[in-house]
Amino acid sequence: MKKIGVVLSGCGVRDGSEIHEAVFTLLAIDRQGAEAVCMAPNADFPVTNHLSMQESGEKRNALVESARIARGNIRDIAEVSASDLDAIIFPGGFGAARNLCDFAVKGAAASVHPEVSRLLKEMAVAAKPIGAICIAPALISAVLGKDFGPTLTIGNDPGTASEIEKTGAKHQECPVTEFVVDAKHKLVSTPAYMLANNISEAYQGIDKCVREVIKLI
């Protein structure tokens, strides 16, 4: 059975993984007859109250919070290598741009969590497929932009696209229910909630993205 890594960053759109995007990714993987291997960094990050949308002043552990989405079946990303996986997918949510890296603050000058960077580079060097959803392509560009110059999408936001292109990556506009494939680098991306007006639109693009990632294995 094909093993697809799913990199989570917490639990909640404002301070972790976008829950709909994460669940749709897991559902699509399962429907393709593959196995999801969930993982997250074992690190603490600031918490946002999702009722008020204000930071609470607390910190929570991304691995512990991500375990909520994975129903406890999750690994510390530091313990995962490219040899364990056939492909990898990064759901979005603000955690992808704040916890896995700091693109949300630094844009093209973003630094990336060292274990996330390591695994992503391992996958790229091994030419194993990579999927990126919503804002997660910004993370991909921060790691692979300079050396690989991949083509990807976050939809059509000009400010975010400009920062992505400063990394050496190429941005391609894309509607919410579709996806962009960089066949050379086996990279698939879709806008999801960067553009989605409803949950059904997000689902369509993510399902297609996951199918394409698995097809590239």
C-alpha positions, 0 to 999 in steps of 0.5 A: 500500500502506498504511504502518503505523508501528511504534514500537520501544524496544529489544529485550527485554521488560525494557529495550525492546520485548516481542519477541513483541508486536513480531513479532505486530504486524509479522506482523498488518500483513503479513497485512493487506497493509500495509507496516510502517515500523519506527522507534525513537529514536536514544538510549541506555538502560540494559540489563537482563540477561534471564537474571538480570533485573537491570540490567547497568550497560551502556547500549545504543542503542534504534535499534540494538537495535530493528534486531534485530527489524526485520532492519535495516529501520528508521528514526530516529523523528526522520526520520519524520512523520505524512505518511509514515504511514497509521497507527501502532502502539506495541508494549509492553515495559518500554521503552515506559514507560521509554525512550519515556517515563518512566511506569514511574518517574513515572506520570501526571507522565511526560515523553515522548521529544520525537520520540515525542511530536511524531510521536504528536501529529502523528498525532492532529491528522491523525486517523490511527489509533493502536494501543497494546499492553500498557503502551504506552497509558500512553505514549499517555495521557501525550502525548494525555490532557490535550488529547484525553481518549482511552479506552484499556486496559491490561487491569485493573490498578487502579494503572496505570489510576489513573495513566492516568486522572490524565492526563485519559485514560479507562481501560476494562477489557478481557480479554486476547484483545480490544481497546478502540476509541475511535472518536472519536480512532481509537485502538485498544488491547489488554492483551497481556502485561499480562494474557496467560498464554501467547503465544497469548492475546497473539497473539489480542488483538494481531492483532485490534488491528492489524486494527482499526487498519487498518480505521480508515484 
